Amino acid sequence: MGHIQPRSSWSSLLAIWNDVIRDVDDFGLQLTSVPDKDEVAFGRQLATQFERTNVIDAEATRYVTQVASALIPHTSRRTLPWDLHVIGRTEPNAFALPGGEIFVTQGLLSFAQSEAELAFVIAHEMAHIDLRHCVRRYQYQLKLQSISLGALGTLTDLARVPFEISYSKYQEMEADAEAVRIVSDTGYDPHAGVALMLRMADAEHSLAKAARTPGGELLSSSAEALREYVRSHPGSADRAELISQQLRTEQSELANRKLAVGEENLRRRVPVDLKHPAP
């Protein structure tokens, strides 16, 4: 008998299962499709709920908006009214709402080590909107339960979805792959995405280890914040490996390009000049 490679077999099985789930989701998506104008209106109302219940960092928002503006021309739905927000939460997180609304936490700006890492996270969230992963979280409720866009009480409940429901594995994989394309087409080094995911994986490992100690139930506030990220964005180590595999296939093309990283730019909150990136 030949020796079976467990990791390869599991990866193949997972890929097949993801295809099945994606086909089922796509069929349901077609049955409950939300027009762009309704998606935008719904996303704006949800964003208003977050703006009312979170402190907005106006200065950081201006910087993040400038970074995002360079990415937008390389998205598929570039005509959406993309709107970026930085909120005063400590967990390293970012999430998308339907219609082009993207929220980034101050914790993520502190955790990232370069503008390219920040750009990768923003591009990842843009991809969730581009690929309509984001609206899928809501549209079944909107259509099947006939929720009115003006039902603010219901909107308040739905606004919790980004913190309570994670994307499926195939959706995360698709968003990462698309983020690699968006950042590299924009002029950022996509390897920053790998660096970010590996650091996040290390943090996840440390969190899991701390939770197993006698005092593990008394986690610090920063650890509790990271726990929220881990719950909504699982598998950072696996994601880092998949992004690395993608980049290896594009190595020859990327090697001939001058791509921006921007460590100092992130610290100073001054966007990289992508036409003339620093060496």
N, C-alpha and C positions, 0 to 999 in steps of 0.2 A: 504493500500500500504506500502511496505517496504521502509525504508529510504535508499537512495542511497548515497554512500560515494563518493563525487566528486573527491577527490584526487586519490582514488583507481581506479575509473572508468577511469579517464584520463590516469593513468599509464598503465592500461590494453590496452586502445585504442592506446596509444603511442607505446607500445610494439608490438602490431599487425601491426601498420603502419610501424614501423621500420623493421619488418620481410619482409613486402611487398617490401619496398625500397631496402633492402639488396638483396632480390632475383633478382630484376630488375638489380641492380648494378652488381651482380655476373654474370648474363647472359651477360651483356655488357662487363664485364671484360674478359670473356672467348672469346668473339668475337674479342677483341682488345688486346689480351695477348702480353706482352713484355717479351722476353727471359731475363734470369738473366744477361747475359753478356751485353746486350744492356741497361738494367736498370742501371747496374753499370757504364757503360761508360757515359750514359746520366747524372746520378747523379754526377759523377766527374766533368763533364763540367759545370753543374749548380753550383756546389760548387766553382769552379774556379771563376765564376762571383761574388759570394759573397766575396771570398777572395780578389778580386781586389778592391772591393768597401767598405770594412769594415776593421777596424784595428783589427788584430789578437793578442790576449793576449797569448803569447807563454807560460809563466809560468803557467797561469791558465789552458791552454789547456793541459799541461802535467799532471796536477792534475786530471782534468776531464777525461782524457784518462785512467788514472790508475783506477779511479772509474768504468768507463765503462768496462774495461778489465775483471773485476770480474763478470760483468753481462752477458757478451757475451756468455759464455758456457751454459747459461740457456735460450738462445733465440732459436727459431726454425730454423732460417737461420744463424747459427753461423759461416758458412764458408764465409759469405760476408766480403769484406774488410772494416770493420767498421772504420770510421774515424770521430773523434770528433774535434770540433773547438769552441773556446770561442772568441766572437767578442765584440768590445767595444760599445755596445748599452745599453742605460739606462733602457729600459723596462724589467720587469721580464718575460722573454720569452725563449722558446726553440722551435726548429722546425726540422723536418726531411726532407731529400731529398731522392730520389730513390737510391737504391744500397748500403745503409749503411752510408750515410753522415748525421751527426747530428750537429746542431749549437746550442750553449748555449750562452746567453748574460751575460755580466758582471752584469747587473741588476738582473738576476735570482740568481747569486751567492751571491749577497748582500741581496736579499729577503729571500733566504733559511736560515734556522736556524740550520740545521744539515746535515751531509753527507747522512743520510738516506733519507732526503727530496730531495736532489740533485739526489740521485740514483733513487728515484721514478720517477722524471721528465725524466731522461735519459731512464729509462726502458719504460716509456710511449711512448716516441718517437721511441724507438726500436720496440715496439709493432706495431706502425703504419707502420713501414717498414716490420716487420715480417708478418703481416696480409695483406700486400699489399694495405693498405689504401693509402699510400703515392704515389705510382706509378699511382693509379687511377686518381689522380689529373691531371696527364700529359698524360696518355697513349691514351686517346681519341684524343688529339691534335696530338700526335706523329703518330698514325695510320690513323685516318680519314682525317687529313690534310696533311699527308705525309711529316711531318717536318723532315728535314735532321739533323742528330746529329751534323753536322758541321756548321749549320746555326747559327752563334753566335749572330746575331741581334735578331733572334727569341728566342734564349736561354736567352738573356737579358730580354726580355719581360716575358718569362715563369718563370724566377727566382723571379719575384714578386709574384708568386702564393702563397707561404707560408704566405704572409702578407695580401693577398686579399681574399682568399677563406678558409673558416673554414671547419673542418671535420663535418660530420653529427653527430647527437646525438648518434646514435647507434655505430658509429665508435669510438667516444670518450669513450663510455661505454665499448666497447670491449677492447680498449687500456688500460683503467684503470684497468679492471679485469685482463688482462694479465700482467700489470705492478706489481700488487699485487703478482702474482705468481712468477715473475722473481726476485723481490727484496727479497721476503721471502725465495725462494730457494737459493739465493745467501748468505743470512745471515743477511740482513738488516730488521729492524722493519717496516713492511708495514703500521703501524698506522701513520707513518710520512707523508704518502700521505694524510691522513685525515687532519692532522694538517696544512699542506701546503694549501689544498683547502679551509679550514675554514678561514685562514688568508687572502687568496686571495678574498674570498667572502666578508669579512669585508672591504677590500680595494675597491672592486667593489661597495659596498653599500656607502662608503664614497665618492667615485667618483660621483655616481649618485646623492647623496645629494648635493654635491658641485655644480654640474651642474645646479641645480634648484635654486641656490641663485642668487641675482641680478648681482653679478660679476662672475657668473659661466662660462661665455664665456672666461674669462681670467684665464684659468687653468694653474697651474705651469707646467714646463717641465716634472716633474715626473708624474703628473696626466695625461698629454697628452700621455706619454709613456705607462701608465697603460691602457689608453683607447684602445690602439692598441692591448694589450693582451686580454682585454675583448671582443673585436670584433672577435678575432680569436679563443678564447677558452671560449665560453659562458657557464654559468650555474655552477660555482664553488660550490655553496651551494648544488645543486642537486647531483653533482658528489661526494661531500664529504659524503652525505647520502648514495649513492649507494655503495661506497667503504666501509663505516661502516657496511652496511648490509652484504656485502660479508665477512668481517672480523668476524662478529658475528657467521657466519656459520662455520668458521675455528678456533674459539676461543680455543677449547680444544687442537687442534694440536699446535697452536702457543704458548699456555701457557707453554708448556713443553720445549720450545727452548730458547736458549740464543741468542737474536737478537741484532744487533748493531744499535746505533743511531748516535754517532759521532759528537756531537756539537763542541767539541774542534778541532776535525780533520778538519772540514770545515773551521774553523777560521784560523788554522795553515796551511791549504792546505797539510795535511799529511794523506794519505788514512788509513782507519781503517784496523787493522789486523783482518780479518774476521775469522781466525782460533782461535784467542784468543781475542775476543771482550772485551773491558773494561766493568766493571759492571755499 
